[in-house]
Amino acid sequence: MTKKPLTSEELRELTLGLNKVARNLWWTWNQGAQEIFQELSPRGWQNLYHNAVAILHEVSEYELRVRLQEPALAERVRAVLKAFDAYMADQQTWAHRHAPALRANPVAYFSAEFGFHETLPIAAGGLGILAGDHTKSASDLGIGFFGISLFYREGYFQQAIDPNNWQTEYYTLLNPKNLPVEPVLNAKGEPLVCRVDIGMNQVSFQAWRANVGRAVVYLLDTNRPENEQHFRDLTLRVYGGDSTTRIMQEVLLGIGGVHLLRSLGVQPSVFHMNEGHAAFLTLELLREKMAAGKSFEDALALTKSECLFTTHTPVEAGHDRFSSDLMDYALHRFRTQMPVPFAELMKLGRVNPQNAQEPFCMTVLALKLSRAANAVSELHGRVSRHMWHCLYPDKPVEHVPIGHITNGIHLLGWMKGTVRRFWRRKLAADRANGSASAPRTPSASWEAEVNSPEFWQRMADPEFVSDEEIWALRYRLRRELIEFARRRLLIQQQRMTHGDFIAFDQLLNPDALTIGFARRFATYKRAPLIFQQLENIIRMTRDPARPIQFVFAGKAHPRDDDGKRYIQHIIHLSKYSDLQGHLVFIENYDVHVARQMVSGCDVWLNTPRRPLEASGTSGMKAGCHGCLNLSILDGWWREGYEGTNGFAIGDDSHADSVEQQDRVDSANLYKVLTEQVIPLYFLRDSQGIPRQWIQRIRRAMVTLVPQFTTDRMVREYTERYYLKK
Ligand SMILES: *Cc1c(COP(=O)(O)O)cnc(C)c1O
């Protein structure tokens, strides 16, 4: 049967639709949409780093119209557009039932960074990734949600390793035309310009709107012609520059963010500060209330009733502190609009209000001006209550008002295409066979149920999925990682001018137990801990019967030379020690590299100095891919591990001194590796299948995956904190 060619009207609808979808980050968690962009230009998809907007610039409108005359492609485009429209218009969301109040008066969520996708690199690490995943789940749940952040036009730094194996940083300019963002316009169709007082100046800014499904994130941008150059560059880089830049960025984020929401007519019911960077928003809320005639005391109480605060780290450097001079400078104009003396405002950021020497701490401000505060795991809650007990000296430490909600991940956003295709096939076959484990509502796609425990319970059932199928999937994912690593290493090597030649296609062994480690190279994360027992590790990588190997990645903060030395050490080992070929370092860790690694590795290694890893989220991304965690019992893993779903290094305690902790943890790591991980992985039956290992994978999928999602997390935030009691 031949199909009639599409009319120009139908073609117009499809091309407009595709352009709309490309500019909504929804496509980053929709497999069908991704496959269409990829198919339009397979090579472009790779070279443009999976950028849907750029693909639609690469493919001319004429080419697109011609291609859409392929009936199969047009059919798939129609299906994706239909799914998108249905998603956007859905009136049956969780929030319709459980949080209708937040639809009229939404959540305003302020975060200095957001990580949505590799094409919009405006996150420095886990904090930003969490904010991005929070937004995606808020959209899925149908919660009224506006994010506020900055449009860093050079983003976070890109990492390149120089011939001395030293991390160097470079920046690339982001082009908004090639990004899923659109300028926020006023009624005349021009960029909406707002102003904020920073230092002695009025600084103008505009905003970019990122559509994240139904949620919206506004990115403030001071790169306006009327600003002096140094103010234009305020939004150049994520956490760029010194503490002066830092405080000015935070004034823009907090105070400017409130201005923008007001000028858009958004009336949030709650202001959620994701980390202390945004806490200046409380000062603007105070100013508004006093301008409306409230007393300082009333304004404080009212502001407090609107604000929430999430603290993310026990590491001291993670809590911004500014000197009085710097505060005086940064808020010079702003404070003239405040009818209270500056000294009163300064007290809001001090543990001891009377101590004029104490710097102004953004965490203290956020804690004092929030109706609720939380940490990001149970242990982190306990640590935070100790850390801030000083603010509540009259209360016993367990009554310090900091609770906890354990972090999660946006599952569909992290699940690799290979695994999504696995589920798609599996559930289609399952339905065709009329199996009892088929979804109750056949019309709903499997994606709609992916966060539910029942969905993952299937993995316990060998009738639903056999060990052989799981093992085949693991092999496929490991090979994909190895081929990705070889390609990356080849490119890394081509940049080097001399020496260091490694035959890239001999790197890594598809049959070896593959251990992954990728995170920021903050020293407390102790990336090199496993190599303390170098001779033993080398021996294990060379064991022909039970080989192991390592894939590492991660960026050190540009000013963290200790972190850079860790990177240097690991790359040195990868090139010059007997680990060569069994250890690789992939440069420029980002969301894409993370996805390859958490899916392709067999074991996800995590060795923080307890209790400094407040939660950690990369290990949560491993579960749905069948990668098992091998981790210190810190952060989320302390709650997730139950003896059968991965591996623990040590027990639920830690030594007092850093030296002792490092020694004990290193010994425990070696012990669990040699006594549990390696034997279990290589314990094969007569068919060559590691049944017990696969049993752990099943347990991890059943017990961890549905628990550590942002779907669960955002529902908790909503029920416990967003909805006013
Ligand atoms: C998930 C993720 C993180 C956070 O991982 P942690 O385990 O918290 O260190 C950081 N960076 C990227 C790119 C990620 O994908």
The ligand as an SDF file (V2000), in Angstrom:
LIG
                    3D

 15 15  0  0  0  0  0  0  0  0999 V2000
   25.5710   12.3760   39.3610 C   0  0  0  0  0  0  0  0  0  0  0  0
   26.6490   13.3310   39.0420 C   0  0  0  0  0  0  0  0  0  0  0  0
   27.3550   13.9620   40.0640 C   0  0  0  0  0  0  0  0  0  0  0  0
   27.0970   13.6860   41.5200 C   0  0  0  0  0  0  0  0  0  0  0  0
   27.6560   12.4650   41.8680 O   0  0  0  0  0  0  0  0  0  0  0  0
   28.1810   12.1690   43.3600 P   0  0  0  0  0  0  0  0  0  0  0  0
   28.0290   10.7350   43.5400 O   0  0  0  0  0  0  0  0  0  0  0  0
   27.2690   12.9450   44.2610 O   0  0  0  0  0  0  0  0  0  0  0  0
   29.5760   12.6330   43.4120 O   0  0  0  0  0  0  0  0  0  0  0  0
   28.3490   14.8610   39.7080 C   0  0  0  0  0  0  0  0  0  0  0  0
   28.6300   15.1310   38.4270 N   0  0  0  0  0  0  0  0  0  0  0  0
   27.9720   14.5380   37.4190 C   0  0  0  0  0  0  0  0  0  0  0  0
   28.3170   14.8790   36.0090 C   0  0  0  0  0  0  0  0  0  0  0  0
   26.9610   13.6240   37.6920 C   0  0  0  0  0  0  0  0  0  0  0  0
   26.3080   13.0550   36.6860 O   0  0  0  0  0  0  0  0  0  0  0  0
  1  2  1  0
  2  3  1  0
  2 14  2  0
  3  4  1  0
  3 10  2  0
  4  5  1  0
  5  6  1  0
  6  7  2  0
  6  8  1  0
  6  9  1  0
 10 11  1  0
 11 12  2  0
 12 13  1  0
 12 14  1  0
 14 15  1  0
M  END
$$$$
